[in-house]
Amino acid sequence: MYANTDWLELPRDVMSLIYTKLGALHILYGAQSVCSSWRNLSKEPHLYRSIDLRTNNIASDMGYRGIDVNKLVKEAVDRSCGQLVEFIGDDWFQCDDEHLRYVVDKSIALKCLVLDLKRSRLNDEEVFTGVIRKVSFLEDFRLSFDHWPLELTEAVGEWCPKLRCLRFSWNSYYGCSLYEEDRWSEVLIKLVRKVPSLEELELCYFEFPAELIKEVGLSCAQLKCLRLNNEDWQRSPDDVEAYGIAGRIPQLRRLYLST
């Protein structure tokens, strides 16, 4: 059926759809080099509304081939001409201060930001906190971190009131003092009070205090999905009743307890 297809003569709307499926980095690295007409089409800003580094393991694949992923990301951001609304990194993407600032500074309409910073070179939490202050339209924020991002969490509550999805995941919560646990509880309670539009919330924690669960139920009237991750969960149906989570958040549709 496609044996005689002239790929260079495909209608522009069909090519645009193909490009959308390919993703921003595949366009820059491969498709735009086919011919002049394909390259001209590759300059359309709407093709770069989403940059997803998880697609087909593209970041790791290009890294193994010696391709500068950060350079391609910058080019994709430039071509978006401010239309970038979704940036999704992965654990291979070696984000640092410069590159994160560049993505955010050039993307005033950013609505989705997903980052795994466990292997990143971003070590200054103040830098990331400053970045959060620039994404007031953010609706979806998912972050994997390797330490306690207290200041960052406070900034999210202050500067991202339109959040619908919030996911925090980190590793290094062992050995923290009781003060840190209490401080973290205070920060989380303040956060959920300031983001009433939340529909999905995921948290990793030591133990989830009743005050926090109660505040989620009171402040997040639109919450439909809640994920609570704790190393000490006992996997049994009694967990839900023992914690009283379902009763405190009557609007909840999906509840996940995992270790």
FISE-252842 format. One line per field, with one value per residue (C-alpha): y, z, x; chain. Coordinates in nm, 2 decimals. Example, Ala and Ser with C-alpha at 12.3 -4.5 7.8 and 13.67 -1.06 7.14 Angstrom:
// FISE-252842
yy	[-0.45, -0.11]
zz	[0.78, 0.71]
xx	[1.23, 1.37]
mol	[A, A]
This chain:
// FISE-252842
yy	[0.00, 0.24, 0.10, 0.39, 0.66, 0.97, 1.09, 1.42, 1.50, 1.43, 1.71, 1.96, 1.87, 1.50, 1.58, 1.81, 1.52, 1.28, 1.54, 1.57, 1.20, 1.20, 1.46, 1.77, 1.61, 1.35, 1.63, 1.82, 1.52, 1.34, 1.44, 1.80, 1.67, 1.47, 1.76, 2.13, 2.11, 1.89, 2.13, 2.43, 2.25, 2.17, 2.54, 2.57, 2.67, 2.45, 2.14, 2.23, 2.28, 1.96, 1.84, 1.49, 1.33, 1.00, 0.93, 0.61, 0.66, 0.94, 1.11, 0.80, 0.68, 1.01, 1.03, 0.69, 0.82, 1.13, 1.37, 1.68, 1.65, 1.98, 2.16, 2.00, 2.09, 2.46, 2.46, 2.31, 2.57, 2.84, 2.71, 2.70, 3.08, 3.08, 2.82, 2.54, 2.42, 2.08, 1.99, 1.63, 1.52, 1.18, 1.05, 1.06, 1.43, 1.60, 1.92, 2.20, 2.56, 2.70, 2.47, 2.47, 2.85, 2.86, 2.63, 2.84, 3.18, 3.11, 2.94, 3.18, 2.96, 2.64, 2.43, 2.10, 2.05, 1.70, 1.65, 1.37, 1.55, 1.25, 1.24, 1.61, 1.86, 2.10, 2.12, 2.46, 2.44, 2.82, 2.82, 2.58, 2.78, 3.09, 2.89, 2.80, 3.17, 3.21, 2.94, 3.07, 2.90, 2.56, 2.30, 1.98, 1.95, 1.62, 1.62, 1.33, 1.47, 1.32, 1.53, 1.73, 2.02, 2.23, 2.57, 2.45, 2.31, 2.64, 2.81, 2.58, 2.68, 3.05, 3.07, 2.78, 2.83, 2.67, 2.32, 2.03, 1.76, 1.76, 1.47, 1.48, 1.18, 1.17, 0.92, 1.07, 1.09, 0.85, 0.98, 1.31, 1.47, 1.50, 1.88, 1.82, 1.59, 1.85, 2.12, 1.92, 1.86, 2.23, 2.30, 2.04, 2.16, 2.52, 2.39, 2.21, 2.51, 2.72, 2.49, 2.42, 2.31, 1.99, 1.68, 1.45, 1.44, 1.21, 1.23, 1.03, 1.06, 0.91, 0.89, 1.09, 1.29, 1.30, 1.68, 1.66, 1.41, 1.62, 1.94, 1.77, 1.67, 2.03, 2.23, 2.01, 1.97, 1.86, 1.59, 1.26, 1.07, 1.04, 0.84, 0.80, 0.62, 0.50, 0.24, 0.12, 0.07, -0.27, -0.39, -0.49, -0.36, -0.24, 0.03, 0.25, 0.22, 0.24, 0.57, 0.69, 0.84, 0.75, 0.89, 1.22, 1.28, 1.18, 1.31, 1.07, 0.83, 0.66, 0.59, 0.42, 0.32, 0.19, 0.13]
zz	[0.00, 0.09, -0.16, -0.41, -0.15, -0.22, 0.13, 0.00, -0.15, 0.16, 0.25, 0.50, 0.76, 0.74, 0.78, 1.07, 1.24, 1.18, 1.33, 1.64, 1.69, 1.64, 1.91, 1.92, 1.96, 1.68, 1.45, 1.52, 1.51, 1.21, 1.03, 0.94, 0.76, 0.50, 0.25, 0.24, 0.26, 0.57, 0.72, 0.65, 0.82, 1.12, 1.20, 1.29, 1.67, 1.74, 1.69, 2.00, 2.25, 2.42, 2.49, 2.63, 2.69, 2.79, 2.44, 2.32, 2.57, 2.35, 2.60, 2.70, 2.33, 2.21, 2.50, 2.42, 2.06, 2.18, 2.09, 2.31, 2.44, 2.62, 2.30, 2.12, 2.41, 2.39, 2.01, 2.06, 2.32, 2.08, 1.81, 2.03, 2.04, 2.38, 2.30, 2.51, 2.76, 2.86, 2.95, 3.07, 3.16, 3.27, 3.50, 3.22, 3.13, 3.32, 3.40, 3.56, 3.67, 3.32, 3.13, 3.37, 3.38, 3.00, 2.96, 3.21, 3.10, 2.74, 2.83, 2.99, 2.92, 3.08, 3.23, 3.29, 3.44, 3.52, 3.64, 3.79, 3.96, 4.14, 3.90, 3.80, 3.85, 4.01, 4.37, 4.47, 4.59, 4.59, 4.21, 4.17, 4.41, 4.19, 3.88, 4.04, 4.09, 3.72, 3.63, 3.79, 3.52, 3.62, 3.64, 3.66, 3.86, 3.92, 4.09, 4.19, 4.43, 4.65, 4.96, 5.15, 4.93, 5.21, 5.06, 4.72, 4.86, 5.02, 4.69, 4.51, 4.75, 4.71, 4.33, 4.17, 4.28, 3.97, 4.02, 3.94, 3.97, 4.23, 4.28, 4.51, 4.53, 4.71, 4.87, 5.16, 5.44, 5.67, 5.99, 5.99, 6.33, 6.49, 6.42, 6.05, 6.05, 6.23, 6.00, 5.69, 5.82, 5.86, 5.51, 5.35, 5.53, 5.42, 5.07, 5.03, 5.17, 4.88, 4.59, 4.62, 4.25, 4.31, 4.15, 4.20, 4.48, 4.55, 4.85, 5.00, 5.38, 5.71, 5.86, 5.74, 6.03, 6.07, 6.05, 5.70, 5.58, 5.73, 5.57, 5.23, 5.27, 5.38, 5.13, 4.82, 4.73, 4.38, 4.48, 4.30, 4.32, 4.62, 4.64, 4.96, 4.96, 5.28, 5.35, 5.66, 5.50, 5.59, 5.28, 5.39, 5.34, 5.70, 5.62, 5.46, 5.76, 6.02, 5.87, 5.82, 5.48, 5.28, 5.54, 5.57, 5.19, 5.07, 4.72, 4.66, 4.37, 4.38, 4.67, 4.64, 4.94, 4.84, 4.97]
xx	[0.00, 0.29, 0.54, 0.50, 0.45, 0.65, 0.74, 0.86, 0.52, 0.30, 0.06, 0.18, -0.08, 0.01, 0.38, 0.30, 0.12, 0.42, 0.65, 0.44, 0.46, 0.84, 0.89, 1.11, 1.46, 1.40, 1.30, 1.62, 1.84, 1.70, 1.38, 1.49, 1.79, 1.59, 1.53, 1.48, 1.09, 1.12, 1.36, 1.14, 0.85, 1.07, 1.09, 0.72, 0.70, 0.40, 0.61, 0.81, 0.52, 0.64, 0.99, 0.98, 1.32, 1.16, 1.03, 1.20, 1.48, 1.60, 1.83, 2.02, 2.03, 2.18, 2.42, 2.56, 2.62, 2.80, 2.52, 2.50, 2.14, 2.16, 2.24, 1.94, 1.71, 1.82, 1.76, 1.41, 1.33, 1.45, 1.23, 0.93, 0.93, 0.78, 0.51, 0.67, 0.41, 0.55, 0.91, 0.97, 1.32, 1.45, 1.72, 1.98, 1.93, 2.22, 2.03, 2.23, 2.16, 2.23, 2.01, 1.72, 1.72, 1.73, 1.42, 1.22, 1.33, 1.23, 0.90, 0.66, 0.36, 0.51, 0.23, 0.41, 0.75, 0.88, 1.24, 1.44, 1.73, 1.88, 2.17, 2.17, 2.44, 2.19, 2.31, 2.19, 1.83, 1.81, 1.86, 1.57, 1.35, 1.42, 1.32, 0.98, 0.90, 0.90, 0.64, 0.33, 0.11, 0.24, -0.04, 0.17, 0.49, 0.67, 1.01, 1.24, 1.50, 1.78, 1.74, 1.48, 1.37, 1.20, 1.26, 1.15, 0.83, 0.75, 0.81, 0.58, 0.30, 0.37, 0.42, 0.22, -0.14, -0.28, -0.13, -0.35, -0.09, 0.19, 0.44, 0.73, 0.97, 1.30, 1.54, 1.74, 1.48, 1.65, 1.82, 1.63, 1.56, 1.22, 1.25, 1.29, 0.99, 0.78, 0.91, 0.83, 0.47, 0.42, 0.55, 0.33, 0.02, 0.08, 0.14, -0.19, -0.38, -0.24, -0.31, -0.69, -0.71, -0.50, -0.65, -0.36, -0.11, 0.19, 0.41, 0.70, 0.72, 0.82, 0.47, 0.18, 0.04, -0.34, -0.32, -0.18, -0.44, -0.71, -0.58, -0.57, -0.93, -1.03, -0.83, -0.82, -1.19, -1.10, -0.85, -0.93, -0.60, -0.37, -0.05, 0.14, 0.47, 0.63, 0.89, 0.70, 0.36, 0.21, 0.05, -0.30, -0.65, -0.65, -0.40, -0.67, -0.90, -0.63, -0.51, -0.87, -0.76, -1.07, -1.30, -1.11, -1.11, -1.46, -1.41, -1.12, -1.15, -0.81, -0.59, -0.25, -0.03, 0.31, 0.66]
mol	[A, A, A, A, A, A, A, A, A, A, A, A, A, A, A, A, A, A, A, A, A, A, A, A, A, A, A, A, A, A, A, A, A, A, A, A, A, A, A, A, A, A, A, A, A, A, A, A, A, A, A, A, A, A, A, A, A, A, A, A, A, A, A, A, A, A, A, A, A, A, A, A, A, A, A, A, A, A, A, A, A, A, A, A, A, A, A, A, A, A, A, A, A, A, A, A, A, A, A, A, A, A, A, A, A, A, A, A, A, A, A, A, A, A, A, A, A, A, A, A, A, A, A, A, A, A, A, A, A, A, A, A, A, A, A, A, A, A, A, A, A, A, A, A, A, A, A, A, A, A, A, A, A, A, A, A, A, A, A, A, A, A, A, A, A, A, A, A, A, A, A, A, A, A, A, A, A, A, A, A, A, A, A, A, A, A, A, A, A, A, A, A, A, A, A, A, A, A, A, A, A, A, A, A, A, A, A, A, A, A, A, A, A, A, A, A, A, A, A, A, A, A, A, A, A, A, A, A, A, A, A, A, A, A, A, A, A, A, A, A, A, A, A, A, A, A, A, A, A, A, A, A, A, A, A, A, A, A, A]
